Amino acid sequence: MNLEYFQMVDRVEAFDPARRTIRCLAQVPERSTVFEGHFPGYPVMPGTLLVEAVAQAGGFLLMALDGYSRMPVLTQVVKARIRDVVEPGAVLTIEAEVQQVSSGLSAVDGRISVAGPEARTRAAECEIRYRTVPFPAPGLRDLVIARAREIGAPVTGAPVTGAPVTGAPVTGAGPGEAQR
């Protein structure tokens, strides 16, 4: 996870086109300028960035399902609930599921959980809406596809159908990077 560049997803762990779901991993960096003001002496991940992480996972899901032919643009956070504090160094599991796709509009439900010493804790959940548009700038699609490949998201030239894809888990990754 690179907060300063809004790269919120480190690795796609699983993608199931039949169920229209994705599971991603991200490690919150130990240090970031974001934590200097949120909060001095008690650094925590801002809730808005947790919502952004879900939005990005959902965006990669939508693009993988349609072959990266259009770009999903966040239009509405219908509901967001931050359930727990997320501290620097935490490894997040980000899950997203498509609820609706029609006429250039999409709806995704998502949630974030954090592994604790005894169990996983639900940190956040939200409902997000997107509008899909043609990629607005020359070369942007190529940059998005390159980033998708970096994180292990399925990349094809046509809509994806078939069996689930599972990637390697993130383990022992340093701040802002995932091991493959």
C-alpha positions as CSV (number, residue, x, y, z in Angstrom):
1,M,0.0,0.0,0.0
2,N,1.4,3.4,-1.0
3,L,-0.8,6.0,0.6
4,E,0.9,9.0,-1.0
5,Y,0.1,7.6,-4.5
6,F,-3.3,6.2,-3.6
7,Q,-2.2,2.7,-4.5
8,M,-4.4,0.9,-1.9
9,V,-4.2,-2.7,-3.1
10,D,-0.9,-4.7,-2.9
11,R,-2.1,-8.1,-4.2
12,V,-5.1,-9.8,-5.6
13,E,-5.4,-13.0,-3.6
14,A,-8.5,-14.5,-5.3
15,F,-10.8,-13.6,-8.2
16,D,-14.0,-15.5,-9.0
17,P,-15.7,-14.3,-12.2
18,A,-18.7,-16.6,-11.8
19,R,-19.5,-15.1,-8.4
20,R,-18.2,-11.7,-9.4
21,T,-16.0,-11.4,-6.4
22,I,-12.4,-10.4,-5.6
23,R,-10.3,-10.7,-2.5
24,C,-7.2,-8.5,-2.2
25,L,-4.5,-8.0,0.4
26,A,-2.8,-4.7,1.4
27,Q,-0.4,-3.9,4.2
28,V,-0.8,-0.5,5.8
29,P,2.7,1.1,5.8
30,E,4.5,1.5,9.1
31,R,5.3,5.1,8.2
32,S,3.5,7.6,6.1
33,T,3.0,11.4,6.0
34,V,-0.7,10.7,6.4
35,F,-0.1,9.5,9.9
36,E,1.7,12.8,10.9
37,G,-1.7,14.5,11.1
38,H,-4.0,11.5,11.7
39,F,-3.3,11.5,14.6
40,P,-0.1,12.9,16.1
41,G,1.1,10.4,18.7
42,Y,-1.6,7.9,17.8
43,P,-1.3,7.0,14.1
44,V,-4.4,5.3,12.6
45,M,-5.5,4.7,9.0
46,P,-8.2,7.3,8.0
47,G,-11.6,5.8,7.4
48,T,-11.9,7.5,4.1
49,L,-8.8,5.6,2.9
50,L,-10.4,2.4,4.0
51,V,-13.4,3.2,1.8
52,E,-10.9,4.1,-1.0
53,A,-9.3,0.7,-0.6
54,V,-12.7,-1.0,-1.1
55,A,-13.4,1.2,-4.1
56,Q,-10.1,0.3,-5.7
57,A,-10.7,-3.4,-5.2
58,G,-14.2,-3.1,-6.6
59,G,-12.7,-1.1,-9.5
60,F,-10.2,-3.8,-10.4
61,L,-13.0,-6.4,-10.1
62,L,-15.2,-4.5,-12.5
63,M,-12.4,-3.9,-15.0
64,A,-11.3,-7.6,-14.9
65,L,-14.8,-8.7,-15.6
66,D,-15.1,-6.5,-18.7
67,G,-11.6,-6.9,-20.1
68,Y,-10.5,-3.4,-19.1
69,S,-12.6,-1.9,-21.8
70,R,-14.0,0.9,-19.5
71,M,-12.9,2.7,-16.4
72,P,-15.1,2.6,-13.3
73,V,-15.4,6.1,-11.6
74,L,-16.6,6.3,-8.0
75,T,-19.9,8.2,-8.0
76,Q,-21.4,7.4,-4.6
77,V,-20.7,5.9,-1.3
78,V,-24.2,4.7,-0.4
79,K,-23.2,3.5,3.1
80,A,-19.9,3.2,4.9
81,R,-19.3,1.9,8.4
82,I,-15.9,2.0,10.1
83,R,-16.0,-0.7,12.8
84,D,-12.5,-0.7,14.2
85,V,-9.2,1.2,14.3
86,V,-6.6,0.1,11.7
87,E,-3.0,0.8,12.8
88,P,0.2,1.1,10.8
89,G,1.6,-2.3,9.8
90,A,-1.8,-4.1,9.7
91,V,-2.5,-6.5,6.8
92,L,-5.9,-5.9,5.4
93,T,-8.1,-8.4,3.6
94,I,-10.3,-6.4,1.2
95,E,-13.3,-8.2,-0.3
96,A,-15.7,-6.9,-3.0
97,E,-18.7,-8.3,-4.7
98,V,-20.6,-6.9,-7.6
99,Q,-24.3,-6.4,-6.8
100,Q,-25.4,-4.8,-10.1
101,V,-24.1,-3.9,-13.5
102,S,-26.4,-2.1,-16.0
103,S,-26.2,0.7,-18.5
104,G,-22.8,2.0,-17.4
105,L,-23.7,1.9,-13.7
106,S,-22.4,-0.6,-11.2
107,A,-22.9,-1.4,-7.6
108,V,-20.3,-3.1,-5.3
109,D,-20.5,-4.2,-1.7
110,G,-17.2,-4.5,0.1
111,R,-15.6,-5.1,3.5
112,I,-12.2,-5.0,5.1
113,S,-11.0,-7.2,7.8
114,V,-7.7,-7.3,9.8
115,A,-6.0,-10.3,11.2
116,G,-5.7,-10.1,15.0
117,P,-3.9,-12.3,17.5
118,E,-6.9,-14.5,18.0
119,A,-9.3,-13.8,15.1
120,R,-10.1,-11.6,12.2
121,T,-11.8,-8.3,13.0
122,R,-14.2,-6.5,10.6
123,A,-12.7,-3.1,10.2
124,A,-15.0,-1.5,7.6
125,E,-17.8,-2.2,5.2
126,C,-19.4,-0.1,2.5
127,E,-21.7,0.0,-0.5
128,I,-20.2,1.8,-3.5
129,R,-21.6,2.9,-6.8
130,Y,-19.6,3.5,-10.0
131,R,-20.2,4.9,-13.4
132,T,-18.1,3.3,-16.2
133,V,-16.6,5.6,-18.8
134,P,-14.2,5.2,-21.7
135,F,-10.6,5.7,-20.4
136,P,-10.4,9.5,-20.5
137,A,-6.7,10.0,-21.3
138,P,-4.4,8.4,-23.8
139,G,-2.3,5.8,-22.2
140,L,-4.3,5.6,-19.0
141,R,-5.7,2.2,-19.9
142,D,-2.2,0.9,-20.4
143,L,-1.1,2.3,-17.0
144,V,-4.1,0.7,-15.3
145,I,-3.4,-2.7,-17.0
146,A,0.3,-2.5,-15.9
147,R,-0.8,-1.8,-12.3
148,A,-3.3,-4.7,-12.5
149,R,-0.5,-7.0,-13.6
150,E,1.7,-5.8,-10.7
151,I,-0.9,-6.8,-8.2
152,G,-1.8,-10.0,-9.8
153,A,-5.3,-9.0,-11.1
154,P,-6.5,-11.0,-14.1
155,V,-5.8,-9.1,-17.4
156,T,-7.3,-10.1,-20.7
157,G,-8.5,-8.3,-23.8
158,A,-12.0,-9.7,-23.6
159,P,-14.6,-10.2,-20.8
160,V,-13.6,-12.9,-18.3
161,T,-15.6,-16.1,-17.7
162,G,-14.6,-19.3,-16.1
163,A,-13.0,-20.7,-13.0
164,P,-11.8,-18.7,-10.0
165,V,-8.2,-17.4,-9.9
166,T,-6.2,-17.6,-6.7
167,G,-3.0,-15.8,-6.1
168,A,-0.2,-16.2,-3.6
169,P,-0.9,-14.7,-0.1
170,V,1.0,-11.6,1.1
171,T,3.4,-12.7,3.8
172,G,6.4,-10.9,5.3
173,A,5.9,-7.9,3.0
174,G,7.6,-4.7,4.0
175,P,5.7,-1.4,4.2
176,G,4.0,-0.6,0.9
177,E,5.0,-3.8,-0.9
178,A,3.7,-7.4,-1.2
179,Q,5.7,-10.5,-1.8
180,R,4.5,-12.8,-4.6
